[in-house]
Structure formats: C-alpha cells, structure tokens
C-alpha cells in the first residue's frame, strides 16, 4: 500500500465510507479474535508510523492508551537489542513519524513529552529550513487546479495523480510534476518546514532524528546513482545539522530498495524501516527492514486498538492489502 499522506478518521465531514469503516473498526475491536491477537502482539515489536499530528486531542488519547497498555521504547533501545542480539521486552512499541511535518513539533512534542514517550522523526533533509511543499501535496494541489501532464488522463483526480506519480520511473515523475506546474491555473502554496533549531528542540524533547532521503522519491523507481545520491546527500546534510551522523533510515513511501542496503550499512545505519502495516519480532530478523504499522493522529480508539493487536493488519492482508 502506498504511503498514507493524510488519511483521516474524524467524524467531522464524515462520508458514508468513513461511517462504514468506523463500524467495521468497532466490530473488529469487539471480535472474540481481538484478545487472542492482543496476546500474540505482546510477543512482538509494534512500530507505529505516523506522519503529521493533525488532531492533537486524539493523538493525546492514543498516547495515553499506549502508556497504559504497552511499553514505549526508544530507538536507542531497539538498536541495543539488535547490537546485543537480545529481544526487546514484551509489549514494546516504538513511535515514529515520517517526513518531518511541522505539526510534530507544535502539536506532537508536548504530548510525547508529557507522557515521556521517546520517538523518531524521519525527515526529508532537503526541505529543512525551506518552504517548498511536499511534492505529493504539490501534485495533488496542481491536479485539483487544472494541471495536466502526458500520460495523466484529463480529469484524473488528485489522489489518482499522486498514486500514478509514485509508480513511474523517478525521472518521469519529475517531468510530469513540472508539466503539472506549467499547466495548472494556480501554483501550490509555500509552507514552512522544520528548521535546524526545530530539530534540536525535538531531540531535546526525546525525539531522535532519522534519514528519510533528501527529497522523498520512491527509491525503487530511481536509477542506481540517483538512489545513492538521495541517501548520501541526506546523510551528510543531517550530519552537519545534528552534529553527529544519523543511524536510522525510513524508506520513502515504504518502498524497500535492496540496492541501498549495502550503502546504509557502510554509512553506519543500524536500523531501516518499512511501511508495510505489520508487526516485527522483538529481535528484528532484518534490522534494515523493520516492519511498521500505519496509523494517523486521528485514528479512532477502535482501530488504534486493533492495529496494536495485529487484528487490523491481518484483516487488511486478507482483503488484499499490502
């Protein structure tokens, strides 16, 4: 399943599909299978993969639930388990955030600090200190304002456009994105990103910083030289900004690329994370391919519980999800 950059779950403006999903979530949470899955989950590692924190109140409720039912662990603790080959404690949960959305600092950090929950932010190094929009948000905006491009049928909706751009070779993605800019009636608004000072504040608050490439292409759609440059440039930029080299990596869109694993190992990376909506072992078998569970700050209580237990991911796979 592609990277979820903004799925919602709040009741405001809920569609019939939203209502149907909430009903399914409620049924799953009350299923007789839920206790069995919860017991199994105690013996596995749950890595929660967020993006922004759009709903601070819901996120606070999730973190309150987390500290009462699980054992939040830090990236350092996961790396220690890998290094010493000793499994993490039962019910271990690592909280992660992709992209470096500013809402993590404004709305997420106070909640994490209040509950003393460590976390990891995987940032797009090339956007730090700038105001360029995330490329997928820009593409969706342009498509919604008349933008067209070769290979994208006229009238294609923003969600379909973004999905298509993630599927084509990366050089073609860049070309199509430029065509959308050239033909749209309006350009996407600029938006401030985290600065170096923001990264320092996050680290002081217990949020480690990881590498999410320099510009967030799907690495498996890049040619070898471009994929290598995306990892290396971000690594060196983050090393300068942080004063030390990052040791953890998250694959953009969750697209694992085996070509970059030797490079990550050579640069000193100890962990790498997918976006595959699965639990992993308390001692991950493949440290550079650790599974994560997809969740949003506005995910409701019913789904949050079944995601943590593994029941929701299991049903997702049965329905053909990836």
FIMARBA-703419 format. One record per residue (C-alpha): residue in three letters; residue number from 0; x negated, y, z. Coordinates in Angstrom, 3 decimals. Layout:
N
<'ALA'; NUM; <X; Y; Z>>
...
//
This chain:
322
<'UNK'; 0; <0.000; 0.000; 0.000>>
<'UNK'; 1; <-1.363; 3.464; -0.873>>
<'UNK'; 2; <-2.481; 5.863; 1.838>>
<'UNK'; 3; <0.592; 7.364; 3.504>>
<'UNK'; 4; <0.011; 11.126; 3.474>>
<'UNK'; 5; <3.227; 12.278; 5.083>>
<'UNK'; 6; <5.925; 9.645; 5.527>>
<'UNK'; 7; <8.486; 10.820; 8.007>>
<'UNK'; 8; <10.717; 9.279; 10.588>>
<'UNK'; 9; <12.545; 12.108; 12.344>>
<'UNK'; 10; <16.294; 12.463; 12.452>>
<'UNK'; 11; <16.277; 15.996; 11.029>>
<'UNK'; 12; <17.427; 15.866; 7.419>>
<'UNK'; 13; <17.576; 12.073; 7.565>>
<'UNK'; 14; <18.536; 10.342; 4.330>>
<'UNK'; 15; <20.584; 7.127; 4.072>>
<'UNK'; 16; <17.282; 5.311; 3.553>>
<'UNK'; 17; <15.929; 6.830; 6.790>>
<'UNK'; 18; <19.016; 5.687; 8.666>>
<'UNK'; 19; <18.693; 2.187; 7.218>>
<'UNK'; 20; <15.030; 1.994; 8.237>>
<'UNK'; 21; <15.838; 3.090; 11.782>>
<'UNK'; 22; <18.483; 0.405; 12.043>>
<'UNK'; 23; <16.045; -2.233; 10.823>>
<'UNK'; 24; <13.442; -0.984; 13.307>>
<'UNK'; 25; <15.961; -1.297; 16.147>>
<'UNK'; 26; <16.882; -4.830; 15.111>>
<'UNK'; 27; <13.209; -5.854; 14.932>>
<'UNK'; 28; <12.381; -4.411; 18.346>>
<'UNK'; 29; <15.243; -6.375; 19.907>>
<'UNK'; 30; <14.413; -9.535; 17.978>>
<'UNK'; 31; <13.575; -12.650; 20.013>>
<'UNK'; 32; <10.353; -12.723; 17.984>>
<'UNK'; 33; <9.132; -9.445; 19.491>>
<'UNK'; 34; <7.960; -10.891; 22.862>>
<'UNK'; 35; <6.081; -13.673; 21.063>>
<'UNK'; 36; <4.341; -11.217; 18.745>>
<'UNK'; 37; <3.541; -8.951; 21.687>>
<'UNK'; 38; <1.862; -11.851; 23.454>>
<'UNK'; 39; <-0.195; -12.622; 20.350>>
<'UNK'; 40; <-1.149; -8.954; 19.963>>
<'UNK'; 41; <-2.718; -8.962; 23.424>>
<'UNK'; 42; <-5.488; -11.114; 21.988>>
<'UNK'; 43; <-6.187; -8.846; 19.018>>
<'UNK'; 44; <-7.528; -5.357; 18.309>>
<'UNK'; 45; <-4.995; -2.736; 17.234>>
<'UNK'; 46; <-6.452; 0.258; 15.402>>
<'UNK'; 47; <-3.808; 2.933; 14.864>>
<'UNK'; 48; <-4.301; 5.018; 11.703>>
<'UNK'; 49; <-2.664; 8.456; 11.803>>
<'UNK'; 50; <-3.055; 11.468; 9.548>>
<'UNK'; 51; <-1.772; 14.740; 10.978>>
<'UNK'; 52; <0.238; 15.382; 14.130>>
<'UNK'; 53; <3.408; 16.908; 12.720>>
<'UNK'; 54; <5.595; 16.066; 15.732>>
<'UNK'; 55; <3.710; 16.756; 18.971>>
<'UNK'; 56; <6.590; 15.669; 21.217>>
<'UNK'; 57; <6.957; 12.289; 19.507>>
<'UNK'; 58; <3.183; 11.831; 19.479>>
<'UNK'; 59; <3.053; 12.553; 23.211>>
<'UNK'; 60; <5.709; 9.886; 23.798>>
<'UNK'; 61; <3.676; 7.410; 21.733>>
<'UNK'; 62; <0.508; 8.089; 23.699>>
<'UNK'; 63; <2.388; 7.819; 26.985>>
<'UNK'; 64; <3.685; 4.448; 25.822>>
<'UNK'; 65; <0.183; 3.446; 24.773>>
<'UNK'; 66; <-1.482; 4.089; 28.140>>
<'UNK'; 67; <1.301; 2.192; 29.927>>
<'UNK'; 68; <1.297; -0.909; 27.723>>
<'UNK'; 69; <-2.198; -1.170; 26.222>>
<'UNK'; 70; <-5.859; -0.359; 26.814>>
<'UNK'; 71; <-7.137; 2.588; 24.734>>
<'UNK'; 72; <-10.808; 2.129; 23.830>>
<'UNK'; 73; <-13.386; 4.415; 22.276>>
<'UNK'; 74; <-15.303; 3.988; 19.035>>
<'UNK'; 75; <-18.441; 3.534; 21.148>>
<'UNK'; 76; <-16.769; 0.624; 22.923>>
<'UNK'; 77; <-15.875; -1.011; 19.599>>
<'UNK'; 78; <-19.423; -0.514; 18.347>>
<'UNK'; 79; <-20.772; -2.006; 21.567>>
<'UNK'; 80; <-18.607; -5.099; 21.096>>
<'UNK'; 81; <-19.952; -5.504; 17.562>>
<'UNK'; 82; <-23.552; -4.924; 18.645>>
<'UNK'; 83; <-23.426; -7.306; 21.613>>
<'UNK'; 84; <-21.091; -9.809; 19.937>>
<'UNK'; 85; <-18.729; -9.674; 22.892>>
<'UNK'; 86; <-14.963; -9.399; 22.264>>
<'UNK'; 87; <-13.128; -6.307; 23.421>>
<'UNK'; 88; <-10.765; -6.605; 26.406>>
<'UNK'; 89; <-7.204; -7.837; 25.784>>
<'UNK'; 90; <-4.695; -5.234; 24.515>>
<'UNK'; 91; <-7.465; -2.972; 23.179>>
<'UNK'; 92; <-6.259; -0.109; 20.963>>
<'UNK'; 93; <-8.383; 2.403; 19.060>>
<'UNK'; 94; <-6.676; 5.613; 17.877>>
<'UNK'; 95; <-7.895; 7.072; 14.565>>
<'UNK'; 96; <-6.950; 9.966; 12.278>>
<'UNK'; 97; <-7.750; 10.314; 8.585>>
<'UNK'; 98; <-8.526; 13.434; 6.506>>
<'UNK'; 99; <-9.177; 15.966; 9.298>>
<'UNK'; 100; <-5.817; 17.719; 9.281>>
<'UNK'; 101; <-5.987; 20.858; 11.489>>
<'UNK'; 102; <-2.882; 19.696; 13.362>>
<'UNK'; 103; <-5.074; 17.112; 15.088>>
<'UNK'; 104; <-6.874; 19.915; 16.917>>
<'UNK'; 105; <-3.850; 22.133; 17.503>>
<'UNK'; 106; <-1.240; 19.518; 18.447>>
<'UNK'; 107; <-3.036; 16.209; 18.890>>
<'UNK'; 108; <-6.049; 17.016; 21.054>>
<'UNK'; 109; <-4.056; 18.407; 24.008>>
<'UNK'; 110; <-2.034; 15.174; 24.155>>
<'UNK'; 111; <-5.098; 12.958; 23.858>>
<'UNK'; 112; <-6.958; 14.974; 26.495>>
<'UNK'; 113; <-4.013; 14.861; 28.902>>
<'UNK'; 114; <-3.892; 11.073; 28.685>>
<'UNK'; 115; <-7.704; 10.727; 28.460>>
<'UNK'; 116; <-7.357; 8.718; 25.251>>
<'UNK'; 117; <-10.508; 8.611; 23.083>>
<'UNK'; 118; <-10.063; 8.782; 19.325>>
<'UNK'; 119; <-11.855; 9.099; 15.991>>
<'UNK'; 120; <-11.259; 11.682; 13.247>>
<'UNK'; 121; <-12.406; 10.664; 9.772>>
<'UNK'; 122; <-12.935; 13.972; 7.997>>
<'UNK'; 123; <-13.358; 14.928; 4.354>>
<'UNK'; 124; <-16.736; 16.579; 4.623>>
<'UNK'; 125; <-16.458; 18.772; 1.523>>
<'UNK'; 126; <-13.360; 20.537; 2.870>>
<'UNK'; 127; <-14.799; 21.544; 6.250>>
<'UNK'; 128; <-14.700; 25.303; 6.686>>
<'UNK'; 129; <-12.831; 25.825; 3.406>>
<'UNK'; 130; <-9.234; 26.382; 2.338>>
<'UNK'; 131; <-8.725; 24.106; -0.675>>
<'UNK'; 132; <-5.602; 21.969; -0.314>>
<'UNK'; 133; <-5.899; 18.202; -0.094>>
<'UNK'; 134; <-5.945; 17.072; -3.729>>
<'UNK'; 135; <-2.870; 14.842; -3.361>>
<'UNK'; 136; <-0.896; 17.674; -1.761>>
<'UNK'; 137; <-2.001; 19.970; -4.574>>
<'UNK'; 138; <-0.968; 17.408; -7.222>>
<'UNK'; 139; <2.456; 16.958; -5.631>>
<'UNK'; 140; <2.971; 20.736; -5.469>>
<'UNK'; 141; <1.906; 21.240; -9.085>>
<'UNK'; 142; <4.129; 18.421; -10.314>>
<'UNK'; 143; <7.030; 19.988; -8.440>>
<'UNK'; 144; <6.364; 23.308; -10.171>>
<'UNK'; 145; <6.388; 22.224; -13.794>>
<'UNK'; 146; <2.885; 20.813; -14.077>>
<'UNK'; 147; <2.385; 18.195; -16.790>>
<'UNK'; 148; <-0.537; 16.093; -17.973>>
<'UNK'; 149; <-1.334; 13.490; -20.618>>
<'UNK'; 150; <-0.151; 10.073; -19.502>>
<'UNK'; 151; <2.297; 11.519; -16.973>>
<'UNK'; 152; <5.807; 11.479; -18.491>>
<'UNK'; 153; <7.680; 14.781; -18.317>>
<'UNK'; 154; <9.913; 14.913; -15.283>>
<'UNK'; 155; <7.799; 12.499; -13.240>>
<'UNK'; 156; <8.391; 13.197; -9.551>>
<'UNK'; 157; <5.605; 14.377; -7.248>>
<'UNK'; 158; <5.365; 11.064; -5.350>>
<'UNK'; 159; <5.016; 9.097; -8.588>>
<'UNK'; 160; <2.415; 11.544; -9.894>>
<'UNK'; 161; <0.249; 11.129; -6.786>>
<'UNK'; 162; <0.602; 7.342; -6.934>>
<'UNK'; 163; <-0.453; 7.370; -10.583>>
<'UNK'; 164; <-3.470; 9.580; -9.895>>
<'UNK'; 165; <-4.671; 7.093; -7.282>>
<'UNK'; 166; <-4.537; 4.265; -9.821>>
<'UNK'; 167; <-6.550; 5.721; -12.711>>
<'UNK'; 168; <-10.363; 5.968; -13.005>>
<'UNK'; 169; <-11.538; 8.872; -10.908>>
<'UNK'; 170; <-12.839; 10.965; -13.794>>
<'UNK'; 171; <-9.401; 10.676; -15.378>>
<'UNK'; 172; <-7.816; 11.712; -12.070>>
<'UNK'; 173; <-9.879; 14.891; -12.047>>
<'UNK'; 174; <-8.951; 15.628; -15.672>>
<'UNK'; 175; <-5.236; 15.047; -15.042>>
<'UNK'; 176; <-5.344; 17.234; -11.951>>
<'UNK'; 177; <-6.866; 20.060; -13.978>>
<'UNK'; 178; <-4.135; 19.670; -16.604>>
<'UNK'; 179; <-1.523; 19.967; -13.862>>
<'UNK'; 180; <-3.184; 23.196; -12.690>>
<'UNK'; 181; <-3.222; 24.571; -16.245>>
<'UNK'; 182; <0.466; 23.902; -16.876>>
<'UNK'; 183; <2.197; 24.499; -13.530>>
<'UNK'; 184; <4.199; 27.679; -13.025>>
<'UNK'; 185; <2.589; 28.194; -9.609>>
<'UNK'; 186; <-0.673; 27.140; -8.028>>
<'UNK'; 187; <-0.738; 25.226; -4.758>>
<'UNK'; 188; <-1.178; 27.462; -1.691>>
<'UNK'; 189; <-4.511; 27.524; 0.042>>
<'UNK'; 190; <-4.718; 26.067; 3.539>>
<'UNK'; 191; <-7.446; 26.454; 6.159>>
<'UNK'; 192; <-9.286; 23.299; 7.175>>
<'UNK'; 193; <-11.244; 22.392; 10.273>>
<'UNK'; 194; <-14.495; 24.285; 10.759>>
<'UNK'; 195; <-17.767; 23.145; 12.277>>
<'UNK'; 196; <-16.650; 24.779; 15.546>>
<'UNK'; 197; <-13.419; 22.762; 15.389>>
<'UNK'; 198; <-15.392; 19.542; 15.025>>
<'UNK'; 199; <-17.440; 20.472; 18.089>>
<'UNK'; 200; <-14.242; 21.132; 20.052>>
<'UNK'; 201; <-12.821; 17.767; 19.031>>
<'UNK'; 202; <-15.978; 15.977; 20.122>>
<'UNK'; 203; <-15.959; 17.775; 23.456>>
<'UNK'; 204; <-12.378; 16.580; 23.889>>
<'UNK'; 205; <-13.272; 12.941; 23.268>>
<'UNK'; 206; <-12.603; 12.675; 19.544>>
<'UNK'; 207; <-15.561; 11.239; 17.622>>
<'UNK'; 208; <-16.144; 12.336; 14.017>>
<'UNK'; 209; <-16.453; 9.827; 11.175>>
<'UNK'; 210; <-17.132; 9.917; 7.441>>
<'UNK'; 211; <-14.167; 9.907; 5.019>>
<'UNK'; 212; <-16.264; 10.814; 1.921>>
<'UNK'; 213; <-16.943; 14.253; 0.506>>
<'UNK'; 214; <-13.729; 14.786; -1.495>>
<'UNK'; 215; <-11.495; 11.730; -0.853>>
<'UNK'; 216; <-11.486; 9.874; -4.178>>
<'UNK'; 217; <-10.449; 6.227; -4.266>>
<'UNK'; 218; <-13.956; 4.762; -4.238>>
<'UNK'; 219; <-12.988; 1.644; -6.183>>
<'UNK'; 220; <-11.867; 3.963; -9.036>>
<'UNK'; 221; <-15.245; 5.758; -9.119>>
<'UNK'; 222; <-18.290; 4.813; -11.171>>
<'UNK'; 223; <-21.163; 3.489; -9.015>>
<'UNK'; 224; <-23.125; 6.748; -8.994>>
<'UNK'; 225; <-20.087; 8.825; -8.009>>
<'UNK'; 226; <-19.095; 6.407; -5.250>>
<'UNK'; 227; <-22.609; 6.515; -3.834>>
<'UNK'; 228; <-22.725; 10.319; -4.020>>
<'UNK'; 229; <-19.377; 10.659; -2.217>>
<'UNK'; 230; <-20.663; 8.656; 0.737>>
<'UNK'; 231; <-24.163; 10.124; 0.844>>
<'UNK'; 232; <-23.164; 13.768; 0.432>>
<'UNK'; 233; <-20.590; 13.482; 3.196>>
<'UNK'; 234; <-23.088; 11.668; 5.399>>
<'UNK'; 235; <-25.747; 14.350; 5.042>>
<'UNK'; 236; <-23.246; 17.209; 5.400>>
<'UNK'; 237; <-21.803; 15.729; 8.586>>
<'UNK'; 238; <-25.259; 15.029; 9.972>>
<'UNK'; 239; <-26.122; 18.722; 9.595>>
<'UNK'; 240; <-22.839; 19.887; 11.110>>
<'UNK'; 241; <-22.792; 17.457; 14.025>>
<'UNK'; 242; <-26.477; 17.407; 14.843>>
<'UNK'; 243; <-26.536; 13.618; 14.509>>
<'UNK'; 244; <-25.536; 11.081; 11.897>>
<'UNK'; 245; <-22.007; 9.640; 11.886>>
<'UNK'; 246; <-21.826; 5.885; 12.444>>
<'UNK'; 247; <-18.273; 5.107; 11.337>>
<'UNK'; 248; <-16.562; 5.259; 7.948>>
<'UNK'; 249; <-12.962; 5.046; 6.732>>
<'UNK'; 250; <-12.240; 4.169; 3.098>>
<'UNK'; 251; <-10.115; 6.852; 1.369>>
<'UNK'; 252; <-6.621; 5.539; 0.672>>
<'UNK'; 253; <-7.794; 2.367; 2.400>>
<'UNK'; 254; <-9.298; 1.134; -0.868>>
<'UNK'; 255; <-12.180; -1.090; 0.144>>
<'UNK'; 256; <-15.171; -0.942; -2.194>>
<'UNK'; 257; <-17.770; -3.677; -1.620>>
<'UNK'; 258; <-20.307; -1.701; -3.670>>
<'UNK'; 259; <-20.751; 0.855; -0.873>>
<'UNK'; 260; <-21.174; -1.618; 1.991>>
<'UNK'; 261; <-24.952; -2.004; 1.476>>
<'UNK'; 262; <-25.237; 1.791; 1.369>>
<'UNK'; 263; <-23.250; 2.175; 4.576>>
<'UNK'; 264; <-25.453; -0.389; 6.300>>
<'UNK'; 265; <-28.599; 1.346; 5.059>>
<'UNK'; 266; <-27.347; 4.708; 6.376>>
<'UNK'; 267; <-26.754; 3.196; 9.810>>
<'UNK'; 268; <-22.980; 2.788; 9.801>>
<'UNK'; 269; <-21.772; 0.307; 12.389>>
<'UNK'; 270; <-18.070; 0.250; 11.543>>
<'UNK'; 271; <-15.871; 0.752; 8.492>>
<'UNK'; 272; <-12.074; 0.900; 8.491>>
<'UNK'; 273; <-9.362; -0.148; 6.057>>
<'UNK'; 274; <-5.705; 0.955; 5.916>>
<'UNK'; 275; <-4.081; -2.439; 5.445>>
<'UNK'; 276; <-1.448; -2.482; 8.211>>
<'UNK'; 277; <-2.911; -5.429; 10.086>>
<'UNK'; 278; <-4.431; -6.200; 13.463>>
<'UNK'; 279; <-8.040; -7.337; 13.664>>
<'UNK'; 280; <-9.939; -9.603; 16.047>>
<'UNK'; 281; <-11.113; -8.332; 19.422>>
<'UNK'; 282; <-14.542; -9.031; 17.965>>
<'UNK'; 283; <-14.108; -7.964; 14.319>>
<'UNK'; 284; <-15.453; -10.534; 11.889>>
<'UNK'; 285; <-16.396; -7.877; 9.300>>
<'UNK'; 286; <-17.497; -4.671; 11.100>>
<'UNK'; 287; <-17.442; -2.659; 7.856>>
<'UNK'; 288; <-13.929; -3.905; 7.009>>
<'UNK'; 289; <-11.878; -3.497; 10.186>>
<'UNK'; 290; <-8.106; -3.549; 9.746>>
<'UNK'; 291; <-5.869; -0.701; 10.840>>
<'UNK'; 292; <-2.145; -0.228; 11.459>>
<'UNK'; 293; <-0.296; 2.573; 9.671>>
<'UNK'; 294; <1.645; 4.897; 11.946>>
<'UNK'; 295; <2.792; 8.531; 11.935>>
<'UNK'; 296; <3.170; 11.034; 14.744>>
<'UNK'; 297; <6.943; 10.984; 14.179>>
<'UNK'; 298; <7.280; 7.198; 14.113>>
<'UNK'; 299; <10.166; 6.250; 16.397>>
<'UNK'; 300; <9.898; 4.157; 19.550>>
<'UNK'; 301; <11.360; 1.039; 17.936>>
<'UNK'; 302; <8.910; 0.976; 15.044>>
<'UNK'; 303; <5.965; 2.027; 17.200>>
<'UNK'; 304; <6.522; -0.967; 19.464>>
<'UNK'; 305; <6.861; -3.434; 16.580>>
<'UNK'; 306; <3.797; -2.002; 14.845>>
<'UNK'; 307; <1.766; -2.512; 18.023>>
<'UNK'; 308; <3.095; -6.044; 18.481>>
<'UNK'; 309; <2.390; -7.026; 14.878>>
<'UNK'; 310; <6.015; -7.880; 14.072>>
<'UNK'; 311; <6.471; -4.903; 11.746>>
<'UNK'; 312; <3.250; -5.660; 9.793>>
<'UNK'; 313; <4.305; -9.316; 9.476>>
<'UNK'; 314; <7.725; -8.365; 8.081>>
<'UNK'; 315; <6.070; -5.810; 5.804>>
<'UNK'; 316; <3.875; -8.517; 4.289>>
<'UNK'; 317; <6.809; -10.916; 3.915>>
<'UNK'; 318; <8.596; -8.234; 1.908>>
<'UNK'; 319; <5.632; -7.972; -0.445>>
<'UNK'; 320; <3.808; -5.061; 1.176>>
<'UNK'; 321; <0.040; -4.856; 1.008>>
//
